[in-house]
């Protein structure tokens, strides 16, 4: 097992293990050293959904639930209605719910219910072909915040150094629109770890593609609130590292007390 090395004083992002299959779920249940959170990809798990509820109760860390839109990497060609029903069904088991920016307005009632139930809301944007420029990403973050996001997540294509630079630029700069404080609510889990918070909206950013792996390391060091890794040793997502690989870079490690 790789040793976990975390520089003292560095902000610690939350480490998220992605569960996309029955094998992933069984492995996650057996993990002796689980991540901070598990993400249930309900679009992947839809065919075994009836057996999920009894099994996920055996996971020892909080859950993110999501049912990804087909145009943003979702599988099994789920309809809007199917995705809404899955998210509604698993909302009582969730600590976080992840809904794409493109669907957030249509799922406003679900986001409102999540808030009522004290489930934190991730509003996400996935571009599998490119990385938008800073202004475009800034506008999307502004829109996510207006729709009630606690975290804005951006996952974009990083095949070239220029694309990676654009994503790093967005993560690094202090965005004035995000520093207009929405102070009625604070995510204790995130603020106690001193992750990047900008006026009540945390930012999680990651690359997909040829430079995806290095992007996740660099963005974690620049304050990305959540860093996602595969539970299994290999991932179908190009550029997504395993939890073990991320820990080898000191990501998700707790500082010595």
Backbone as a ProteinNet text record, in pm:
[ID]
protein_1_A
[PRIMARY]
XXXXXXXXXXXXXXXXXXXXXXXXXXXXXXXXXXXXXXXXXXXXXXXXXXXXXXXXXXXXXXXXXXXXXXXXXXXXXXXXXXXXXXXXXXXXXXXXXXXXXXXXXXXXXXXXXXXXXXXXXXXXXXXXXXXXXXXXXXXXXXXXXXXXXXXXXXXXXXXXXXXXXXXXXXXXXXXXXXXXXXXXXXXXXXXXXXXXXXXXXXXXXXXXXXXXXXXXXXXXXXXXXXXXXXXXXXXXXXXXXXXXXXXXXXXXXXXXX
[TERTIARY]
83.7	0	87.8	51.5	131.6	115.7	226.8	219.9	152.7	84.6	10.7	90.7	134.1	217.5	144.6	118.6	45.6	125.6	168.3	245.3	168.9	234.7	169.9	118.8	0.4	-55.8	-131.1	-122.3	-193.6	-340.7	-424.1	-566.9	-596.3	-684.2	-714.4	-849.2	-851	-979	-1044.1	-1173.5	-1244.2	-1219.1	-1186.5	-1160.9	-1289.5	-1326.1	-1452	-1423.2	-1473.9	-1462.2	-1586.1	-1565.2	-1676.2	-1717.7	-1845.9	-1901.2	-1988.6	-1947.9	-2020.9	-2068.4	-2040.4	-2075.9	-2098.2	-2154.9	-2172.8	-2037.7	-1938.3	-1804.6	-1746	-1763.5	-1717.6	-1783.8	-1914.1	-1989	-1940.9	-1923.6	-1876	-1736.5	-1651.3	-1516.3	-1520.7	-1607.9	-1619.5	-1665	-1755.2	-1803.4	-1689.3	-1597.1	-1487.5	-1366.5	-1365.8	-1247.3	-1214.3	-1089.1	-1043.9	-1010.7	-980.9	-946.1	-1030.4	-1156.9	-1245	-1210.5	-1256.4	-1239.6	-1335.5	-1337.8	-1428.8	-1573.9	-1594.5	-1728.8	-1725.8	-1841.6	-1859.9	-1964	-1940	-2039	-2106.9	-2239.7	-2317.7	-2360.3	-2306	-2345.1	-2468.1	-2585.2	-2708.9	-2738.9	-2687.9	-2707.7	-2634.7	-2519.9	-2448.4	-2515.6	-2574.2	-2623.4	-2771.3	-2834.9	-2980.1	-3029.4	-2951	-2996.8	-2991.6	-2923.1	-2919.1	-2976.3	-3055.7	-3099.2	-3183.3	-3259.5	-3346.3	-3266.5	-3143.7	-3061.2	-2966.4	-2968.5	-2871.9	-2899.5	-3026.4	-3058.3	-3009.9	-3020.5	-2972.7	-2820.7	-2755.5	-2609.5	-2546.9	-2603.2	-2537.9	-2543.5	-2634.5	-2638.6	-2512.5	-2437.2	-2313.8	-2191	-2208.9	-2099.5	-2083.3	-1959.6	-1935.9	-1905.9	-1919.6	-1899.4	-2018.9	-2038.8	-2154.6	-2150.6	-2268.1	-2285.4	-2318.5	-2263.6	-2310.3	-2393.9	-2514.3	-2593.4	-2606.3	-2593.3	-2609.7	-2657.3	-2731	-2775.2	-2743	-2627.8	-2570.2	-2652.8	-2663.6	-2731.8	-2656.8	-2728.9	-2660.4	-2564.6	-2591.9	-2504.6	-2382.6	-2375.5	-2260.5	-2190.5	-2197.7	-2126.5	-2211.2	-2341.9	-2429.9	-2445.4	-2468.8	-2484.2	-2628.3	-2660	-2790.1	-2903.4	-2869.2	-2966.4	-3092.2	-3071.2	-3184.4	-3259.3	-3390.7	-3474.5	-3470.9	-3521.1	-3529.5	-3612.1	-3723.3	-3810.8	-3739	-3667.3	-3594.5	-3489.1	-3416.6	-3314	-3376.4	-3484.7	-3552.8	-3601.3	-3658.2	-3708.4	-3594.9	-3482.8	-3368.5	-3314.8	-3299.6	-3248.3	-3343.1	-3472.7	-3572.6	-3569.8	-3555.9	-3556.2	-3438.4	-3322.1	-3202.3	-3167.9	-3246.4	-3221.2	-3216.2	-3305.5	-3299	-3169.6	-3093.9	-2968.4	-2847.7	-2868.6	-2758.3	-2717.9	-2588.5	-2538.7	-2527.2	-2497.7	-2488	-2567.3	-2623.5	-2685.4	-2619.3	-2588.4	-2521.2	-2617.1	-2650.4	-2739.3	-2668.4	-2673.5	-2608.9	-2674	-2593.3	-2643.1	-2755.5	-2743.4	-2845.3	-2980.7	-2979.2	-3103.1	-3152.4	-3073.6	-3103.3	-3235.6	-3265.8	-3391.2	-3510.9	-3502.7	-3613.1	-3628.4	-3518.9	-3522.1	-3521.1	-3574.6	-3574.6	-3645	-3756.8	-3831	-3747.1	-3669	-3583	-3469.8	-3413.4	-3309.3	-3365.3	-3486.4	-3551.4	-3575	-3618.2	-3639	-3506.3	-3400.7	-3268.4	-3227.9	-3248.8	-3214.6	-3294.8	-3423.5	-3510.5	-3462	-3408.6	-3361.5	-3214.4	-3156.6	-3017	-2920.7	-2954.8	-2866.5	-2797	-2663.6	-2587.3	-2595	-2596.8	-2625.8	-2502.7	-2463.8	-2358.3	-2427.1	-2397.9	-2447.2	-2325.2	-2333.1	-2213.1	-2224.3	-2106.9	-2094.9	-1986.1	-2018.8	-1922.3	-1912.8	-1794.8	-1771.6	-1670.2	-1716.5	-1631.7	-1547.2	-1566.6	-1496.9	-1397.2	-1415.5	-1330.7	-1331.3	-1250.6	-1254	-1292.8	-1406.7	-1444.6	-1344.1	-1346.7	-1254.6	-1303.8	-1219.9	-1248.3	-1384.3	-1415.6	-1542.5	-1662.1	-1652.6	-1763.1	-1781.4	-1671.6	-1680.5	-1730.1	-1687.5	-1734.1	-1885.2	-1935.2	-2078.9	-2155.9	-2100.7	-2166.6	-2167.8	-2058.7	-2055.1	-2157.7	-2169.3	-2268	-2409	-2435.1	-2566.7	-2593.2	-2493.2	-2508.8	-2541.6	-2472.7	-2498.8	-2640.2	-2686.6	-2822.8	-2928.5	-2893.6	-2986.7	-2973.6	-2888	-2880.5	-2766.5	-2663.9	-2552.2	-2475	-2433.4	-2334.2	-2194.1	-2186	-2060	-2085.5	-1996.4	-1998.6	-1887.3	-1923.6	-1827.2	-1810.9	-1686.5	-1657	-1560.4	-1602.1	-1516.8	-1509.4	-1389.8	-1377.4	-1261	-1261	-1158.4	-1023.9	-922.2	-786.4	-689.4	-692.2	-598.8	-473.3	-480.8	-368.5	-327.1	-203.2	-161.6	-248.2	-295.5	-379.4	-512	-571.2	-696.3	-674.1	-565	-533.1	-511.6	-442.6	-416.7	-546.5	-643.3	-771.9	-843.4	-840.1	-906.1	-833.7	-700.5	-623.4	-648.5	-661.6	-688.4	-820.3	-921.7	-1052	-1042.3	-971.4	-963.3	-881.7	-781.2	-686.4	-738.8	-805.5	-847.9	-960.3	-958.5	-1068.5	-1179.2	-1293.6	-1401.7	-1488.8	-1496.3	-1576.8	-1721.2	-1780.7	-1921.1	-1941.7	-1839.7	-1855.7	-1828	-1768.4	-1739.2	-1849.9	-1958.2	-2076.4	-2141.2	-2121.8	-2148.1	-2295.2	-2317.3	-2446.9	-2425.9	-2449	-2400.3	-2504.8	-2618.4	-2721.7	-2690.4	-2589	-2562.2	-2413.1	-2356.6	-2214.8	-2198.2	-2122.6	-2097.1	-1984.5	-2021.5	-1922.8	-1816.3	-1857.7	-1762	-1651.3	-1687.7	-1589.1	-1506.5	-1570.9	-1496.2	-1399.4	-1432	-1339.4	-1211.4	-1215.2	-1094.4	-1028.2	-1082.7	-1025.3	-1008.5	-1104.1	-1098.9	-1140.3	-1124.4	-1155.1	-1304.6	-1338.4	-1476	-1479.1	-1572.9	-1585.1	-1728.5	-1751	-1882.6	-1992.5	-1963.7	-2066	-2069.2	-1992	-1987.7	-1849	-1837.7	-1710.7	-1697.5	-1574.5	-1547.4	-1471.1	-1518.6	-1448.4	-1423.3	-1297.3	-1263.2	-1171.6	-1187.1	-1104.9	-1102.1	-995	-981.9	-1013.8	-1051.9	-1076.9	-987	-925.9	-845.8	-698.7	-616.7	-474.1	-404.2	-443.3	-382.9	-475.5	-572.9	-670.2	-606.9	-515.4	-455.7	-376.2	-287.3	-208.1	-296.1	-405.2	-496.2	-555.4	-589.2	-654.5	-558	-431.3	-331.8	-311.5	-291.3	-266.6	-386.1	-506.4	-626.7	-653.2	-619	-631.6	-540.8	-418.3	-323.7	-364.6	-451.1	-496.9	-632.4	-682	-798.9	-928.8	-925	-1048.5	-1113.5	-1241.7	-1309.2	-1324.9	-1350.2	-1371.2	-1279.2	-1214.9	-1130.1	-1180.7	-1214.5	-1278.9	-1177.2	-1189.7	-1104	-1183.5	-1138.1	-1207.8	-1181.3	-1281.8	-1265.8	-1175	-1196.8	-1112.8	-979.1	-885.4	-752.2	-755.8	-849.7	-860.9	-995.3	-999	-1121.3	-1150.4	-1279	-1318.6	-1309.5	-1299.6	-1290.9	-1145	-1113.8	-976.9	-926.9	-820.4	-762.7	-804.7	-901.2	-942.1	-848.6	-787.6	-695	-772	-705.9	-766.2	-746.2	-822.1	-804.5	-661.6	-608.1	-472.7	-370.4	-387.6	-295.6	-304.5	-423.8	-441.1	-374.4	-390	-328.6	-176.4	-122.9	22.5	75.3	-11.6	24	-14	-55.5	-92.3	-232.2	-313.9	-449.4	-544.4	-615.3	-708.1	-645.6	-517.3	-448.8	-476.5	-493.1	-512	-375.4	-365.7	-240.4	-217.3	-93.2	-65.1	-110.4	-169.1	-216.4	-101.9
-119.1	0	125	223.6	345	431.7	482.9	573.3	703.2	762.4	886.2	1002.5	1092	1204.3	1334.3	1409.9	1535.4	1648.4	1747.5	1858.1	1929.9	1958.5	2025.7	2162.4	2194.7	2326.4	2339.8	2236.9	2248.9	2218.4	2292.9	2267.3	2126.1	2058.3	1920.2	1910.8	1874.8	1854.2	1725.9	1715.2	1590.7	1492	1370.2	1264.9	1185.5	1167.4	1102.7	976.7	863.9	738.8	716.7	692.7	682	535.7	509.4	374.6	366.2	280.6	269.9	127.9	33.3	-106.3	-181.5	-301	-387.4	-421.9	-447.2	-479.4	-362.5	-240	-121.2	-112	-136	-125.1	-228.7	-352	-456.7	-424	-370.9	-334.2	-219.1	-119.6	-3.7	-45.5	-140.6	-189	-251.3	-316.1	-387	-298.4	-176	-91.4	-64.4	-87.6	-57.8	89.9	155.1	296.9	369.5	395.1	457.8	605	662.4	806.3	885.4	1016	1100.3	1079.5	1054.4	1039.5	932	871.6	790.1	857.9	852.2	899.1	778.3	773.9	669.6	721.2	662.8	697.3	614	667.9	593.3	559.5	639.9	606.2	476.6	452.7	327	211.1	241.2	137.5	106.8	165.4	156.6	12.9	-76.5	-214.6	-295.9	-247.6	-317.9	-230.4	-132.1	-30.8	-90.1	-194.8	-250.9	-315.8	-356.7	-415.3	-317.4	-191.9	-94.4	-51.3	-30.1	35.5	-43.2	-175.1	-253.6	-252.2	-246.8	-250.7	-118.5	-7.1	120.9	155.1	93.1	116.1	62.2	-21.7	-78.3	7.1	112.8	206.4	296.5	320.2	387.7	536.4	592.4	736.3	794.1	925.4	986.8	969.8	990.7	964.7	1091	1097.8	1187.5	1102.1	1146.4	1072.6	1158.7	1092.9	1161.7	1062.7	1112.6	1033.7	1119.7	1097.6	1189.5	1200.9	1323.2	1351.9	1283.5	1222.5	1154.1	1242.3	1371.9	1460.6	1505.5	1464	1500.5	1377.3	1268.5	1147.6	1042	1066.1	966.3	844.5	729.7	605.4	555.5	456.4	390.3	478.3	594.2	678.9	704.8	742.6	765.9	892.6	885.6	1002.4	1096.7	1216.8	1312.9	1254.6	1192.9	1135.5	1025.1	938.9	831.9	888.6	988.3	1048.8	1115.9	1187.2	1254.4	1151.7	1040.5	937.9	872.9	846.8	789.1	883.5	1009.2	1107.2	1123.7	1126.1	1139.9	1018.2	901.2	776.9	770.7	817.3	804	930.9	1033.6	1157.4	1134.6	1052.6	1032	967	903	838	928	1046.1	1129.4	1236.3	1269.2	1391	1503.5	1464.3	1559	1504.1	1594.2	1557.2	1638.9	1574.3	1640.2	1642.8	1762.9	1782.7	1875.1	1841.1	1922.8	2060.1	2157.2	2293.3	2298.1	2217.8	2218.8	2167.9	2089.5	2031.1	2098.6	2190.2	2243.4	2318.8	2397.6	2472.9	2378.1	2275.4	2179.9	2096.6	2079	2001.5	2092	2212.3	2309.6	2255.4	2184.8	2131.8	2030.5	1950.1	1852.3	1921.5	2024.9	2100.9	2169.1	2217.3	2280.7	2178.8	2058.1	1951.3	1911.3	1905.4	1872.3	1972.8	2099	2201.7	2181.9	2152	2131.8	2015.2	1912.5	1793.5	1803.7	1922.8	1947.6	1859.4	1837.6	1768.5	1875.7	1873.6	1976.5	1957.1	2067.9	2065.1	2100.3	2004.5	2024.7	2049.7	2161.6	2186.2	2180.7	2093.4	2056.7	2087.2	2094.3	2118.5	2028.1	1950	1857.1	1886.2	1920.2	1942.7	1838.6	1741	1629.9	1661.9	1782.1	1816.8	1930.7	2017.6	2136.9	2189.5	2291.7	2367.8	2511	2558.5	2697.8	2794.2	2917.7	3015.3	3061.9	3143.3	3188	3254.5	3345.3	3418.3	3325	3226.1	3131	3046.9	2998	2920.8	3006.8	3131	3225.1	3244	3257.1	3273.9	3149.2	3033.4	2909.9	2899	2937.6	2936.5	3034.1	3151.1	3249.8	3193.7	3126.2	3066.3	2956.1	2873.2	2766.4	2823.9	2929.9	2991.8	3046.8	3105.9	3162.3	3053.3	2929.9	2817.6	2741.9	2793.3	2736.9	2641.4	2641.8	2548.5	2581	2476.9	2489.3	2466.7	2384.7	2356.9	2365.6	2432.9	2430	2336.8	2237.3	2138.9	2155.6	2165	2176	2066.1	1982.2	1877.2	1899	1929.2	1968.6	1896.4	1900.4	1833.9	1904.2	1827.4	1882.6	1792.1	1802.9	1727.9	1807.8	1939.6	2026	2113.4	2160.3	2252.2	2378.1	2425.9	2546.1	2520.3	2404.1	2371.3	2358.2	2293.6	2280	2417	2505.2	2639.5	2715.4	2698.3	2767.4	2719.1	2589.7	2536.5	2579	2578.9	2626	2774.2	2851.1	2993.7	3017	2941.4	2955.2	2919.6	2813.5	2769.8	2865.1	2926.2	3007.4	3146.8	3206.3	3345.3	3356.8	3466.3	3497.6	3562.5	3495.7	3547	3643.9	3772.8	3869.5	3825	3764	3726.2	3622.4	3538.1	3433.7	3481.6	3599.4	3649.8	3738.1	3752.8	3818.1	3718.4	3739.4	3633.7	3595.7	3464	3407.8	3339.6	3411.6	3368.9	3296.7	3266.4	3202.6	3056.8	3001.6	2858.2	2832.3	2751	2718.1	2568.3	2510.3	2367.8	2339.8	2290.2	2269	2170	2062.1	1961	2022.1	2116.7	2175.1	2281.9	2370.4	2482.1	2435.1	2328.5	2282.2	2228.5	2190.2	2144.9	2258.2	2378.3	2497.6	2485.7	2417.7	2412.6	2547	2560.1	2686.5	2715.2	2820.2	2867	3010.9	3042.3	3178.8	3224.1	3289.3	3344.7	3240.7	3124	3021.8	2924	2946.3	2854.4	2794.5	2664.6	2595.6	2557.2	2539.1	2505.8	2374.5	2284.1	2158.7	2152.9	2137.1	2137.1	2020.7	1965.3	1850.8	1841.3	1784.2	1764.8	1622.6	1608.7	1478.9	1472.5	1358.2	1345.2	1322.1	1357.5	1325.2	1387	1506	1573.2	1570.5	1480.9	1473	1437.2	1341.3	1296.9	1409.3	1473.7	1580.9	1699.3	1721.2	1830.9	1810.5	1687.7	1660.7	1682.5	1652.1	1677.5	1828.1	1899.4	2043.7	2118.2	2079.2	2147.7	2118.2	1998.2	1967.1	2057.3	2079.1	2165.1	2311.9	2346	2484.8	2506.3	2407.1	2429.1	2368.6	2274.6	2210.5	2141.2	2166.8	2118.7	1967.6	1907.7	1764.1	1709.7	1598	1531.1	1388.6	1351.3	1223.9	1120.8	998.5	889.4	761.4	671.9	544.9	455.8	380	283	169.5	125.4	20.4	78	-10.8	33.6	105.2	67.1	128.3	197.9	300.6	376.6	385.2	387.5	406.1	552.6	642	784.8	821.9	872.6	907.2	1020.6	993.3	1094.9	1081.8	994.4	976.5	876.5	918.7	833.7	750.8	648.6	570.8	642.6	602.3	659.6	637.9	519.6	488.8	580.2	605.9	694.4	837.4	884.4	1019.6	1032.3	931.3	935.6	936.7	875	876.1	1017.6	1106.4	1247.8	1331.3	1265.9	1337.6	1395	1356.3	1411.4	1328.6	1397.6	1329.7	1284.2	1312.6	1272.8	1372.9	1322.9	1410.3	1452.5	1579.1	1628.2	1566.4	1536.7	1480.6	1574.8	1519.6	1603.5	1633.4
0	0	0	-81.8	-92.6	30.9	81	195.1	155.6	252.6	227.3	283.5	195.7	237.3	209.1	312.8	297.6	359	281.1	336.1	444.9	554.6	666.4	624.1	669.4	644.4	513.7	424.7	297.9	316.6	246.6	251.2	203.8	273.6	238.1	169	42.1	-23.9	23.9	1.5	30.1	-83.9	-47.7	-144.3	-165.5	-293	-329.1	-409.6	-363	-437	-522.5	-650.9	-745.7	-760.9	-738.2	-748	-872	-967.4	-1093.6	-1123.2	-1033.7	-1061.4	-931	-944.3	-827.5	-765.4	-851.7	-800.8	-722.2	-774.2	-701.2	-564.2	-561.4	-435.9	-335.5	-380.2	-289.7	-237.5	-325.3	-283.3	-183.2	-209.4	-120.4	19.3	26	156	236.4	165.5	233.9	263.7	213.9	228.1	374.4	409.4	545.4	561.2	449.8	453.8	348.9	379.8	280.9	260.6	150.9	129.2	217.5	201.2	279	238.7	109.5	54.3	-53.7	-78.6	-198.1	-287.3	-418.3	-514.4	-578.1	-568.9	-635.3	-771.9	-877.5	-1013.7	-1050.1	-1020	-1036	-1181.4	-1274.8	-1416.1	-1451.4	-1389.2	-1409.3	-1335.6	-1220.2	-1129.5	-1147.3	-1247.2	-1260.2	-1270.1	-1329.4	-1346.8	-1217.4	-1117.2	-988.4	-876.9	-916.4	-820.6	-707.4	-735.4	-631.1	-518.8	-548.2	-443.2	-377.4	-422.7	-372.4	-229.6	-198.9	-71.6	49.5	43.5	157.3	165.1	48.5	47.5	88.5	43.6	72.1	220.5	293.2	437.7	504.9	433.4	488.4	457.5	379.4	354.2	475.4	514.9	643.1	629.2	508.8	491.2	414.9	418.9	351.9	200.1	139	-3.7	-81.9	-203.2	-308.2	-402.6	-437.1	-536.3	-661.8	-775.8	-902.7	-1007	-1104.4	-1220.2	-1341.8	-1400.9	-1497.5	-1624.9	-1673.8	-1800	-1915.2	-2010.2	-2120.5	-2199.1	-2209.6	-2285	-2205.6	-2080	-1997.5	-1941.9	-2017.2	-1978.6	-1912	-1901.6	-1842.5	-1932.2	-1870.5	-1946.4	-1936	-2017.8	-2021.2	-2073.7	-2131.4	-2200.8	-2117.8	-1992.3	-1903.6	-1942.9	-1936	-1963.5	-1844.2	-1866.4	-1756.1	-1641.9	-1674.5	-1571.5	-1493.7	-1562.4	-1494.5	-1400	-1444.6	-1360.3	-1238.7	-1258.7	-1146.5	-1044.7	-1091.1	-999.1	-920.8	-986.5	-916.6	-809.4	-845.1	-749.3	-631.4	-658.6	-552	-459.6	-518.6	-440	-344	-389.1	-306.1	-228.3	-243.8	-169.3	-18	40.1	185.8	233.6	141.8	179.6	157.8	104.4	56.8	157.5	154.9	219.9	117.1	-9.2	-120	-237.9	-316.5	-443	-552.8	-664.2	-777.2	-895.4	-939.8	-1054.7	-1153.5	-1281.3	-1383.1	-1394.3	-1427.7	-1445.8	-1547.8	-1655.1	-1759.8	-1709.2	-1599.9	-1547.2	-1420.6	-1366.2	-1232.9	-1227.8	-1330.2	-1328.1	-1332.7	-1418	-1429.1	-1302.2	-1227.8	-1104	-981.5	-998.4	-888.8	-765	-784.5	-669.7	-592	-663.4	-597.8	-522.1	-581.6	-512.3	-387.1	-397.3	-282.3	-170.8	-209.1	-110.5	-47.5	-127.5	-73.8	33.5	5.8	104.4	233.3	217.1	333.1	417.9	352.1	421.9	462.3	443.8	479.8	400.1	273.3	179.6	96.4	94.3	25	-125.4	-198	-341.4	-423.9	-506.6	-605.6	-739.3	-801.9	-937.7	-1029	-1129	-1203.7	-1352.4	-1413.5	-1557	-1610.9	-1712.9	-1773.5	-1922	-1968.5	-2111.1	-2157.2	-2232.5	-2274.3	-2396.4	-2454.5	-2578.2	-2563.5	-2465.9	-2456.4	-2313.5	-2289.2	-2164.4	-2197.8	-2151.5	-2176.4	-2114.2	-2159.6	-2103.3	-1966.3	-1902.2	-1765.1	-1752.9	-1846	-1836.1	-1846.4	-1934	-1950.5	-1824.4	-1769.6	-1646.2	-1530.4	-1527.8	-1426.7	-1436.2	-1558.6	-1578.3	-1533.5	-1559.7	-1518	-1366	-1301.5	-1155.3	-1098.4	-1161.7	-1117.9	-1128.8	-1240.9	-1261.3	-1158.8	-1132.6	-1033.3	-896.2	-861	-730.6	-723.2	-831.3	-832	-818.5	-858	-848.7	-716.9	-628.8	-494.4	-468.2	-550.5	-530.4	-403.2	-334	-227.9	-283.9	-389.5	-457.8	-608.2	-679.4	-825.8	-870.5	-950.5	-999.5	-1149.8	-1195.6	-1338.5	-1377.7	-1473.1	-1527.7	-1678.1	-1729.7	-1869.7	-1937.2	-2069.6	-2149.4	-2135.2	-2098.1	-2085.7	-2161.6	-2292	-2377	-2408.6	-2392	-2428.4	-2310	-2309	-2203.5	-2196.8	-2311.5	-2311.6	-2240.1	-2263.1	-2194.3	-2044.8	-2006.6	-1865.1	-1801.5	-1871.4	-1818.5	-1794.2	-1883.4	-1866.3	-1740.7	-1714.8	-1596	-1468.9	-1473.3	-1358.3	-1332.9	-1440	-1428.3	-1355.5	-1393.9	-1328.2	-1180.3	-1148.7	-1009.8	-924.3	-983.9	-907.9	-877.5	-974.4	-957.5	-855.6	-783.1	-693.2	-775.1	-781.8	-864.6	-785.2	-827	-751.7	-735.2	-839	-827.8	-719.2	-696.7	-597.6	-456.3	-443.2	-310.6	-256	-332.8	-278.8	-184.7	-54.7	42.2	49.9	47.8	80.7	214.2	323.5	453.5	537.7	480.9	559.9	588.8	519.1	529.4	510.1	596.9	585.1	595.7	505	506.7	605.2	722.8	827.5	783.1	713.3	670.2	585	499.9	409.8	478.8	554.8	612.3	719.2	790.3	892.8	832.8	706.5	638.8	561.9	570.5	510.4	360.1	294.8	149.6	93.6	-37.4	-103.1	-93.7	-17.9	-10.1	-57.7	-142.9	-191.2	-169.5	-55.1	-29.1	-21.6	34.4	47.3	-66.9	-172.9	-285.7	-296.9	-273.2	-293.1	-439.7	-483.8	-623.1	-630.1	-713.1	-741.2	-890.8	-930.1	-1072.5	-1103.9	-1224.5	-1265.6	-1416.7	-1468.7	-1611.4	-1652.7	-1779.2	-1841.7	-1965.2	-1990.3	-2111.6	-2084.4	-2181.7	-2176.8	-2056.6	-2017	-1902.1	-1780.8	-1785.2	-1676.3	-1543	-1543	-1417.3	-1350.7	-1426.1	-1366.3	-1328.6	-1403.5	-1369.3	-1231.1	-1197.1	-1069.2	-953.1	-976.2	-872.6	-854.6	-965.8	-957.6	-900.7	-941.1	-893.3	-746.6	-701.7	-559.2	-477.2	-526.9	-456.2	-462.8	-558.4	-569.4	-503.8	-431.9	-348.7	-396.3	-491.1	-533	-413.4	-392.1	-271.2	-268.7	-385.5	-396.1	-505.1	-477.1	-576	-590.9	-714.7	-741.5	-790.8	-740.3	-784.2	-795.9	-879.9	-895.7	-774.7	-736.5	-628.3	-675.2	-798.6	-856.2	-900.2	-932.1	-973.8	-1107.6	-1193.9	-1326.4	-1340	-1424.8	-1446.8	-1595.6	-1629.3	-1768.5	-1810.1	-1713.6	-1742.2	-1766.3	-1885.1	-1918.5	-1829.3	-1756.7	-1669.2	-1524.8	-1495.6	-1355.8	-1288.7	-1179.1	-1105.3	-1003.7	-951.1	-843.9	-710.6	-610.9	-477.6	-428.1	-454.3	-408.7	-476.6	-604.6	-675.9	-622.5	-596.1	-542.3	-405.4	-323.9	-190.7	-199.6	-304.4	-321.8	-344	-392.1	-410.1	-287.6	-180.4	-60.4	-61.3	-158.3	-171.3	-86	0.4	89.3	218.9	238.6	360.8	471.5	588.8	703.9	758.9	791.8	847.9	986	1021.1	1155	1263.7	1368.8	1479.5	1575
[MASK]
+++++++++++++++++++++++++++++++++++++++++++++++++++++++++++++++++++++++++++++++++++++++++++++++++++++++++++++++++++++++++++++++++++++++++++++++++++++++++++++++++++++++++++++++++++++++++++++++++++++++++++++++++++++++++++++++++++++++++++++++++++++++++++++++++

